[in-house]
Amino acid sequence: RLTQAAQALEPLPAMRPLAQGLRDKAARLEANRFTVALFGAFSAGKSSFANALMGQDALPVSPNPTTAAINTIAAPTEEHPHGTARITMKSAAKLLDDVRFALESMGERGAAAMDMDEVLKALDRHSPETLHPTGRPHYSFIQAVKRGYDDARPHLGAALDVGWEEYRAYVKDEWKSAFVERIDLHLDSPLTREGFVLVDTPGADSINARHTGVTFNYMKNADMILFVTYYNHAFSQADRQFLTQLGRVKDAFELDKMFFLVNAADLAASGEELEGVVSYVSDRLTEFGIRRPRLFPVSSLRGLEARLSGNTEEWQASGLAAFEEQFLRFASEDLAGLSAEVSRQELRRVLSQLLAMWDAAHADASERARQAEHIKQAAAECETQACEWLHAGERARLEQEADELLYHVRQRMLFRFNDSFAYAFNPASLRQDERGGDAALERCYREWLRLFRKELSNELYATSLRLEQTAKRIVQGQRARLLEYCEQQLPGFALAAEPLESWPTPEVEEPAEPADVSVRWLRSYFRNAKAFFEGGGREALRQALEEKASQAIQLTVRAHRDAFAEHALQQMGQTVQLLRGQWEDALRTHAARLDEASRTDYDAEPLREAIEAVRRTLE
């Protein structure tokens, strides 16, 4: 439609820049890509699900959840043919940060100050048998780094273009995958040919998953979100944190873009059992604030076998056919519908301008003179209005909104404190340690601190999105009022109110650690396990740590309040500056078109033909 309208405008010299704009917009819409973000725990079967969607064994399973990196699958290009991949290696600083974090997660004190050699040597002081189960994947990660460090060191920070076999090695060989930041695989498949880009995000247990900003940005900016859970697995703590975050931000999405999959549904002994599991998952999602979820029981392995063999009946039986139908319908109707509406708005704007030119061309001489003077004055007044778009009151409004949002963050964090404390300081964790209570207490505290910081970071990211939405509503409201004013002043003036682009997410600093928490302080509440769990020690520690956590929350919230408001105001200013430039260009161009059409020698026949052609595209 946009291309047809552009052809109709070509005979009109004054409309040729607009015709080129329509062609450019048509090309962008035609080349549109849909980003599909895949989330779920390491053991949920995300790789097999992605392979079933692609119809080929593209993603090998990583041996250790801790080493998993971001994997994207996109269509081939001239530069990157089918079956090739770009491996982006971690920088030396990023790798050091990861191994320090892993060593600290194993209970090693002072890891944050160690260099790479010291971290690798420190591994010799530990063995998997003496570690708590949560520390063993981190041991395995550092062990993999130790094995592959000499080979990987020259490539740190580089981007490597590799073939199929080398790509698979970087995914499945732990001593290679430990050094990978992300992998971009280029694959020819029915899905990638339609413009879909699949992003397999690190599992919740991955070293990379602790960088909550990466997960949040995919959640925020992806066109579709797929969450995979395994049939007989309860939601893990990491799953619960992710789903809580999804429930927080879902209202900011323009469309409900979430799909939920229960994998390995063929494990169900009967239809009734499967229905019960799906109902249970649906109820749990509702608890996270995700109501009426699109939920599909699937068998990825069965689906992949069906795709590879071309067995239609098995594909249907796998449950993936039902999912794929809804998935493609959402892309073709809901997502494409947004683009189609933008196109219709653009065509209505073109028609409005053509009709205004028609009226100007058919006015008598005195009316033309009057219109010319009016257009000149009206354009100047509209430009003045556009220059006064933002005013000082917006800063106060954003700061007030930030205060209200962050107040509720503190309330929610304290409300959920008991859950994270109970998860970290549990009898199993404090009775399995063979090296004494101090190490066990330290690990419990570190686990609680990890959960606390991740939860607070998630809350802050969600707050940044809510503040962004508030700021955008201010811009959109002012844009609508300015458009109404200009439409009243200038006949035929119209400007398409396209959705505002997603703004960059502000930095979220690592939340403050509660002050003065040491092993000695923890030990003051713990004489032995029996006294701790049955004699009141645990409750006393809970109350004391909650007070310290409250102070840490307050410090963190205060540190982000001004930064968030300033970031939103800065993005508002940049957006308004961009819109103002577009607005002023449109005003001047529209006034020039009306002026040209009002000349006595203007040939109105091509204008009439263009009006009829654009009307046909809108039918």
SULDAWO-V965096 format. One record per residue. N is the residue number from 1. RES is the residue in one letter. D_LAST is the distance of its C-alpha to the last C-alpha in Angstrom with 1 decimal. Layout:
{{N	RES	D_LAST} {N	RES	D_LAST}}
This chain:
{{1	R	10.3} {2	L	13.1} {3	T	15.2} {4	Q	12.9} {5	A	12.5} {6	A	16.3} {7	Q	17.0} {8	A	15.3} {9	L	17.5} {10	E	20.6} {11	P	22.0} {12	L	22.2} {13	P	25.4} {14	A	24.8} {15	M	21.5} {16	R	23.0} {17	P	24.2} {18	L	20.7} {19	A	19.4} {20	Q	22.2} {21	G	21.4} {22	L	17.9} {23	R	19.6} {24	D	22.2} {25	K	19.9} {26	A	18.0} {27	A	21.6} {28	R	22.7} {29	L	19.9} {30	E	20.6} {31	A	24.3} {32	N	24.1} {33	R	27.2} {34	F	27.8} {35	T	31.3} {36	V	32.9} {37	A	36.2} {38	L	38.8} {39	F	41.5} {40	G	44.5} {41	A	48.3} {42	F	50.1} {43	S	51.2} {44	A	47.8} {45	G	47.0} {46	K	44.2} {47	S	45.1} {48	S	45.1} {49	F	41.7} {50	A	40.2} {51	N	41.9} {52	A	40.4} {53	L	36.9} {54	M	37.5} {55	G	39.2} {56	Q	42.3} {57	D	45.4} {58	A	44.2} {59	L	45.7} {60	P	49.4} {61	V	50.9} {62	S	52.7} {63	P	56.3} {64	N	56.5} {65	P	53.9} {66	T	55.4} {67	T	54.5} {68	A	50.8} {69	A	48.5} {70	I	44.8} {71	N	43.3} {72	T	39.8} {73	I	38.3} {74	A	35.6} {75	A	34.5} {76	P	37.0} {77	T	36.8} {78	E	38.8} {79	E	41.3} {80	H	41.5} {81	P	41.3} {82	H	41.1} {83	G	44.0} {84	T	45.0} {85	A	45.1} {86	R	45.9} {87	I	48.6} {88	T	48.8} {89	M	52.3} {90	K	53.4} {91	S	55.2} {92	A	59.0} {93	A	58.5} {94	K	55.8} {95	L	58.0} {96	L	61.0} {97	D	59.0} {98	D	58.1} {99	V	61.6} {100	R	63.0} {101	F	60.6} {102	A	61.6} {103	L	65.3} {104	E	64.9} {105	S	63.2} {106	M	66.3} {107	G	68.4} {108	E	69.8} {109	R	70.7} {110	G	70.3} {111	A	67.6} {112	A	65.5} {113	A	68.2} {114	M	68.9} {115	D	68.0} {116	M	66.7} {117	D	70.3} {118	E	71.4} {119	V	68.5} {120	L	69.2} {121	K	72.9} {122	A	72.3} {123	L	70.7} {124	D	74.2} {125	R	75.2} {126	H	72.9} {127	S	72.5} {128	P	69.8} {129	E	72.5} {130	T	73.3} {131	L	69.8} {132	H	67.7} {133	P	64.9} {134	T	62.3} {135	G	64.1} {136	R	64.4} {137	P	60.9} {138	H	61.7} {139	Y	65.0} {140	S	63.3} {141	F	60.9} {142	I	63.7} {143	Q	65.7} {144	A	62.8} {145	V	62.6} {146	K	66.4} {147	R	66.2} {148	G	63.4} {149	Y	64.0} {150	D	66.0} {151	D	63.4} {152	A	60.4} {153	R	62.0} {154	P	61.3} {155	H	57.6} {156	L	57.0} {157	G	54.0} {158	A	52.9} {159	A	49.8} {160	L	50.8} {161	D	48.8} {162	V	50.1} {163	G	49.6} {164	W	49.0} {165	E	52.6} {166	E	53.3} {167	Y	50.1} {168	R	51.2} {169	A	54.6} {170	Y	53.2} {171	V	51.5} {172	K	54.2} {173	D	57.4} {174	E	58.3} {175	W	60.4} {176	K	57.4} {177	S	54.6} {178	A	56.6} {179	F	55.9} {180	V	52.2} {181	E	49.6} {182	R	46.5} {183	I	45.5} {184	D	42.3} {185	L	42.0} {186	H	39.7} {187	L	38.9} {188	D	36.7} {189	S	35.2} {190	P	32.0} {191	L	31.4} {192	T	32.1} {193	R	30.0} {194	E	26.9} {195	G	27.9} {196	F	29.9} {197	V	33.1} {198	L	35.7} {199	V	38.2} {200	D	41.3} {201	T	43.0} {202	P	46.8} {203	G	48.2} {204	A	49.5} {205	D	53.0} {206	S	52.3} {207	I	54.1} {208	N	50.6} {209	A	49.2} {210	R	51.5} {211	H	49.4} {212	T	47.0} {213	G	44.9} {214	V	43.7} {215	T	42.7} {216	F	41.0} {217	N	38.8} {218	Y	37.5} {219	M	37.0} {220	K	35.2} {221	N	33.0} {222	A	32.3} {223	D	28.9} {224	M	30.7} {225	I	34.2} {226	L	36.3} {227	F	39.7} {228	V	42.2} {229	T	45.3} {230	Y	48.0} {231	Y	48.7} {232	N	52.2} {233	H	52.2} {234	A	52.1} {235	F	50.1} {236	S	52.3} {237	Q	53.0} {238	A	50.6} {239	D	47.9} {240	R	48.4} {241	Q	48.2} {242	F	44.9} {243	L	43.3} {244	T	44.7} {245	Q	42.9} {246	L	39.7} {247	G	40.0} {248	R	40.6} {249	V	37.6} {250	K	34.9} {251	D	33.6} {252	A	32.8} {253	F	30.3} {254	E	26.7} {255	L	26.3} {256	D	29.0} {257	K	29.6} {258	M	33.0} {259	F	34.2} {260	F	37.8} {261	L	39.8} {262	V	43.2} {263	N	44.7} {264	A	47.4} {265	A	46.4} {266	D	48.4} {267	L	51.5} {268	A	51.0} {269	A	53.7} {270	S	51.5} {271	G	48.1} {272	E	49.5} {273	E	50.8} {274	L	47.4} {275	E	45.7} {276	G	48.3} {277	V	47.9} {278	V	44.1} {279	S	44.6} {280	Y	47.2} {281	V	45.0} {282	S	42.2} {283	D	44.7} {284	R	46.0} {285	L	42.5} {286	T	42.1} {287	E	45.4} {288	F	43.9} {289	G	41.0} {290	I	38.5} {291	R	37.3} {292	R	35.4} {293	P	35.6} {294	R	33.8} {295	L	37.1} {296	F	37.9} {297	P	41.3} {298	V	41.5} {299	S	44.2} {300	S	43.5} {301	L	46.5} {302	R	45.7} {303	G	42.1} {304	L	43.2} {305	E	45.7} {306	A	43.0} {307	R	40.6} {308	L	43.5} {309	S	44.7} {310	G	41.2} {311	N	42.2} {312	T	39.1} {313	E	41.1} {314	E	42.9} {315	W	39.6} {316	Q	38.4} {317	A	41.8} {318	S	41.8} {319	G	39.1} {320	L	37.1} {321	A	34.6} {322	A	33.5} {323	F	33.4} {324	E	31.4} {325	E	28.8} {326	Q	28.2} {327	F	28.6} {328	L	26.0} {329	R	23.5} {330	F	24.1} {331	A	23.5} {332	S	20.3} {333	E	18.7} {334	D	20.5} {335	L	21.4} {336	A	18.4} {337	G	16.2} {338	L	18.0} {339	S	17.0} {340	A	13.3} {341	E	13.5} {342	V	15.5} {343	S	12.9} {344	R	10.2} {345	Q	13.2} {346	E	14.1} {347	L	10.9} {348	R	11.2} {349	R	14.8} {350	V	14.4} {351	L	12.5} {352	S	15.2} {353	Q	17.9} {354	L	16.7} {355	L	16.8} {356	A	20.2} {357	M	21.4} {358	W	20.4} {359	D	22.5} {360	A	25.3} {361	A	25.4} {362	H	25.8} {363	A	28.5} {364	D	32.1} {365	A	34.8} {366	S	36.1} {367	E	32.8} {368	R	31.9} {369	A	35.3} {370	R	34.8} {371	Q	31.3} {372	A	32.8} {373	E	35.5} {374	H	33.3} {375	I	30.9} {376	K	34.0} {377	Q	35.5} {378	A	32.3} {379	A	31.6} {380	A	35.3} {381	E	35.1} {382	C	32.0} {383	E	33.8} {384	T	36.8} {385	Q	34.8} {386	A	33.4} {387	C	37.0} {388	E	38.2} {389	W	35.7} {390	L	38.3} {391	H	41.6} {392	A	44.8} {393	G	44.1} {394	E	41.6} {395	R	44.6} {396	A	46.4} {397	R	43.3} {398	L	42.9} {399	E	46.6} {400	Q	46.7} {401	E	43.9} {402	A	45.7} {403	D	48.9} {404	E	47.3} {405	L	45.7} {406	L	48.9} {407	Y	51.0} {408	H	49.1} {409	V	49.5} {410	R	53.3} {411	Q	53.3} {412	R	51.4} {413	M	53.6} {414	L	56.7} {415	F	55.4} {416	R	54.9} {417	F	58.1} {418	N	60.1} {419	D	57.8} {420	S	58.1} {421	F	61.9} {422	A	62.5} {423	Y	60.6} {424	A	62.6} {425	F	66.1} {426	N	66.5} {427	P	69.7} {428	A	68.8} {429	S	68.2} {430	L	71.5} {431	R	73.7} {432	Q	72.7} {433	D	73.9} {434	E	77.1} {435	R	77.9} {436	G	78.3} {437	G	76.4} {438	D	75.6} {439	A	73.3} {440	A	71.6} {441	L	71.1} {442	E	69.8} {443	R	67.2} {444	C	66.1} {445	Y	65.7} {446	R	63.8} {447	E	61.4} {448	W	60.9} {449	L	60.3} {450	R	57.7} {451	L	55.8} {452	F	56.2} {453	R	55.0} {454	K	52.0} {455	E	51.0} {456	L	51.5} {457	S	49.5} {458	N	46.6} {459	E	46.8} {460	L	46.7} {461	Y	43.7} {462	A	41.8} {463	T	43.0} {464	S	41.7} {465	L	38.2} {466	R	38.3} {467	L	39.5} {468	E	36.7} {469	Q	34.2} {470	T	36.0} {471	A	36.0} {472	K	32.3} {473	R	31.6} {474	I	33.8} {475	V	31.9} {476	Q	28.4} {477	G	29.7} {478	Q	31.2} {479	R	28.0} {480	A	26.0} {481	R	28.7} {482	L	28.9} {483	L	25.2} {484	E	25.5} {485	Y	28.5} {486	C	27.1} {487	E	23.9} {488	Q	26.4} {489	Q	28.6} {490	L	26.2} {491	P	23.4} {492	G	20.0} {493	F	21.6} {494	A	19.6} {495	L	20.5} {496	A	18.7} {497	A	21.0} {498	E	21.3} {499	P	23.7} {500	L	27.3} {501	E	29.0} {502	S	31.8} {503	W	35.1} {504	P	38.3} {505	T	40.5} {506	P	43.7} {507	E	47.0} {508	V	48.8} {509	E	52.5} {510	E	54.6} {511	P	55.6} {512	A	59.2} {513	E	61.9} {514	P	64.0} {515	A	67.2} {516	D	70.6} {517	V	69.8} {518	S	72.4} {519	V	73.9} {520	R	77.0} {521	W	74.8} {522	L	73.2} {523	R	76.6} {524	S	77.9} {525	Y	75.7} {526	F	76.6} {527	R	80.1} {528	N	79.2} {529	A	76.4} {530	K	78.0} {531	A	78.6} {532	F	75.2} {533	F	73.3} {534	E	75.7} {535	G	77.7} {536	G	75.1} {537	G	74.8} {538	R	71.1} {539	E	70.2} {540	A	72.2} {541	L	70.4} {542	R	67.0} {543	Q	67.7} {544	A	69.1} {545	L	66.3} {546	E	63.7} {547	E	65.3} {548	K	65.1} {549	A	61.5} {550	S	60.6} {551	Q	62.1} {552	A	60.4} {553	I	57.0} {554	Q	57.7} {555	L	58.7} {556	T	55.5} {557	V	53.2} {558	R	54.9} {559	A	54.6} {560	H	50.8} {561	R	50.0} {562	D	50.2} {563	A	48.8} {564	F	45.6} {565	A	45.1} {566	E	45.8} {567	H	43.4} {568	A	40.5} {569	L	41.3} {570	Q	41.5} {571	Q	38.1} {572	M	36.7} {573	G	38.3} {574	Q	37.0} {575	T	33.4} {576	V	33.7} {577	Q	35.2} {578	L	32.4} {579	L	29.7} {580	R	31.9} {581	G	32.0} {582	Q	28.2} {583	W	28.0} {584	E	30.6} {585	D	29.2} {586	A	25.7} {587	L	27.6} {588	R	29.7} {589	T	27.0} {590	H	24.8} {591	A	27.9} {592	A	28.8} {593	R	25.4} {594	L	25.8} {595	D	29.4} {596	E	28.6} {597	A	26.1} {598	S	28.8} {599	R	31.3} {600	T	32.6} {601	D	32.1} {602	Y	28.5} {603	D	26.4} {604	A	23.1} {605	E	21.8} {606	P	20.4} {607	L	18.8} {608	R	17.0} {609	E	15.7} {610	A	14.6} {611	I	12.7} {612	E	10.8} {613	A	10.3} {614	V	9.0} {615	R	6.6} {616	R	5.3} {617	T	5.6} {618	L	3.8} {619	E	0.0}}
